[in-house]
Amino acid sequence: MMQTIFADEDIVIINKPAGISVLPEGWDKTATYLVKELEEQFEKIWVVHRIDKITSGIILFALNAEAHRSLNIQFEKHQVEKKYHAILNGSPKWDEKVTKFPLRVNVGHKHRTVVDDRNGVNAETKFKVEERYQASTLVEAMPMTGRTHQIRVHAYALGHPLVGDVLYSAPESKIIHRPALHARSLIFTHPATGNKVSFEADYPDDFREALTKLST
């Protein structure tokens, strides 16, 4: 169920459920998507960033052209702080890690993104361990760039693919039926007030239940 975290005259912030895309995809014109649902309530929605269909969590939209312009500049200049929570397979030897594997989208193979030192584009993710379990680890992931599947591929390249992420070689999971990735928080400058603001998205049921199962 979609939850509105915050809304005013300039922006709206949503806690997106996993399983709904931000924009239309494929040829199914009847399929619902997040912007379509929001425009029934807010009329015009301006997209400033996206998260994957299978990812839950926080996403920010503009409600007018001026807010859209301001937020676009912040994202382009990497002035927006984005934090994700992910459950990784295994127990990393590190507590914190900065990963800079260059990435390339390989559209010919199930739309995977691959590490490509020669032809890939710059990509950087900061990982920090939040909690260790017997065979899995909860981490905070901060993408400093915005490449397709960036966190998922960087985690895989480190030898610790996300729990449930079969596209990137993780085994089928019994605790969650999607890649265990949740967009947790955003910090940015409000386009109208100029104030630095911070918002957080609660875990959805499947992510929270997965952590509960790991803790018992």
C-alpha positions in Angstrom: 0.0 0.0 0.0 1.4 3.4 -1.0 2.0 5.8 1.9 2.4 9.5 1.6 5.3 10.5 3.9 5.1 14.3 3.2 3.3 16.7 0.8 3.1 20.4 0.4 2.6 22.8 -2.5 6.0 22.0 -4.0 6.9 18.3 -3.3 5.4 15.0 -2.4 7.4 12.1 -0.8 6.1 8.6 -1.1 7.0 5.3 0.6 6.6 3.1 -2.6 5.7 -0.5 -2.2 7.8 -3.1 -4.0 6.1 -4.4 -7.2 4.9 -1.1 -8.7 6.9 0.8 -11.3 7.4 4.6 -11.1 6.6 5.0 -14.9 4.8 2.8 -17.4 6.8 -0.2 -18.7 6.3 -2.6 -21.5 3.2 -2.8 -23.7 0.6 -3.3 -21.1 -1.3 0.0 -21.2 -3.7 -1.1 -18.4 -0.9 -1.7 -15.9 -0.9 0.8 -13.0 2.2 2.8 -12.1 3.1 5.2 -9.4 2.9 8.5 -11.3 -0.5 7.5 -12.7 -1.8 6.9 -9.2 -0.3 10.1 -7.8 -1.7 12.3 -10.7 -5.2 11.2 -9.6 -4.6 13.0 -6.4 -2.1 15.8 -7.3 -2.8 16.4 -11.0 0.6 17.1 -12.4 3.6 15.1 -11.1 7.2 15.9 -12.1 9.7 13.0 -11.8 13.1 13.8 -10.4 14.5 10.4 -9.7 13.5 6.7 -9.7 13.8 3.5 -7.8 13.4 0.1 -9.3 10.0 -1.6 -9.5 11.1 -4.4 -7.1 12.6 -1.9 -4.6 10.5 -0.5 -1.8 11.0 2.8 -0.1 11.3 6.6 -0.3 10.9 8.5 -3.6 10.5 12.2 -4.1 8.5 14.1 -6.8 8.0 17.7 -7.6 4.6 19.3 -8.0 5.6 22.3 -10.1 8.2 23.4 -12.7 10.3 25.5 -10.3 10.6 22.7 -7.7 11.4 20.3 -10.5 14.2 22.5 -11.7 15.7 22.9 -8.2 15.6 19.2 -7.4 17.0 18.2 -10.8 20.0 20.4 -10.1 20.5 18.9 -6.7 20.5 15.4 -8.1 22.8 16.3 -11.0 25.3 17.8 -8.6 25.0 14.8 -6.2 23.8 17.1 -3.4 21.0 14.7 -2.4 22.0 12.2 0.2 20.3 8.8 -0.5 20.5 5.9 1.9 19.3 2.4 1.3 19.1 -0.6 3.6 20.0 -4.0 2.1 20.3 -7.5 3.4 23.4 -9.2 2.0 24.2 -12.9 1.8 27.1 -13.8 4.1 29.2 -11.8 6.5 31.6 -9.2 5.0 35.0 -9.0 6.5 34.7 -5.2 6.5 32.5 -2.9 8.6 32.7 -0.1 6.1 33.5 -0.3 2.4 33.7 2.2 -0.6 33.2 0.4 -3.9 34.1 2.0 -7.2 33.6 -0.7 -9.8 32.7 0.9 -13.2 29.4 -0.4 -14.5 27.9 -1.1 -17.9 24.3 -2.1 -18.7 24.2 -5.3 -20.6 20.8 -5.1 -22.3 21.3 -8.4 -24.1 21.3 -10.5 -21.0 18.1 -10.1 -18.9 18.9 -6.3 -18.5 21.7 -7.1 -16.1 24.3 -4.5 -15.2 27.9 -5.7 -15.2 31.3 -4.6 -13.9 33.4 -3.4 -16.9 36.8 -1.9 -16.1 37.3 -0.9 -19.8 34.0 0.4 -21.0 32.0 0.9 -17.8 31.0 4.3 -16.4 32.1 5.6 -13.0 30.0 4.3 -10.1 30.6 4.6 -6.4 28.7 3.1 -3.4 29.5 3.4 0.3 28.5 0.4 2.4 28.3 0.3 6.2 27.3 -2.7 8.3 24.3 -2.1 10.5 23.7 -5.6 11.9 25.3 -9.0 11.5 23.2 -12.2 11.6 24.3 -15.9 11.3 24.4 -16.0 7.5 23.3 -12.5 6.4 24.2 -8.9 7.1 22.0 -5.7 7.2 23.9 -2.9 5.6 23.4 0.8 4.8 24.2 1.6 1.2 24.8 5.1 -0.1 25.1 5.4 -3.9 27.2 8.4 -4.8 26.2 7.9 -8.4 23.0 6.7 -9.9 23.7 3.8 -12.2 21.1 1.0 -13.0 21.1 -1.7 -10.3 24.2 0.0 -8.8 23.8 -1.3 -5.2 22.9 -4.7 -6.3 25.8 -5.1 -8.7 28.4 -3.6 -6.3 27.2 -6.0 -3.6 27.5 -8.9 -6.0 30.9 -7.8 -7.1 32.0 -7.7 -3.4 30.9 -11.4 -3.1 27.8 -10.6 -1.1 24.8 -10.4 -3.4 21.5 -9.2 -1.9 19.3 -11.8 -0.3 16.7 -12.9 -2.8 18.5 -11.3 -5.8 18.5 -14.2 -8.2 19.4 -12.0 -11.1 22.8 -11.4 -9.5 23.4 -15.0 -8.6 21.9 -15.1 -5.1 20.1 -18.3 -4.2 16.3 -18.4 -3.8 15.4 -17.0 -0.4 13.0 -18.4 2.0 12.7 -15.1 4.0 11.9 -12.6 1.2 10.7 -13.0 -2.4 12.5 -10.1 -4.0 15.9 -8.5 -3.7 16.2 -7.3 -0.1 16.6 -3.6 -0.9 14.7 -0.7 0.7 15.2 3.0 -0.1 15.5 4.2 3.5 16.0 8.0 3.6 16.6 11.2 1.6 18.3 14.5 2.7 18.0 17.4 0.3 17.3 21.2 0.2 13.6 22.1 0.0 13.1 23.9 -3.3 10.9 26.6 -1.9 12.2 27.2 1.6 15.9 26.6 1.1 16.0 24.5 4.3 17.8 21.2 4.5 15.2 18.5 5.1 15.4 14.8 5.9 12.8 12.1 5.5 12.7 8.4 6.2 10.6 5.5 4.9 9.5 2.7 7.3 10.3 -0.9 6.3 7.5 -2.7 4.4 6.2 -5.9 6.0 8.3 -8.3 3.9 11.6 -6.5 4.7 10.7 -6.2 8.4 9.6 -9.8 8.7 12.8 -10.9 7.0 14.9 -9.1 9.6 12.7 -10.6 12.3 13.3 -14.1 11.0 17.1 -13.5 10.8 17.0 -12.3 14.5 15.4 -15.5 15.8 
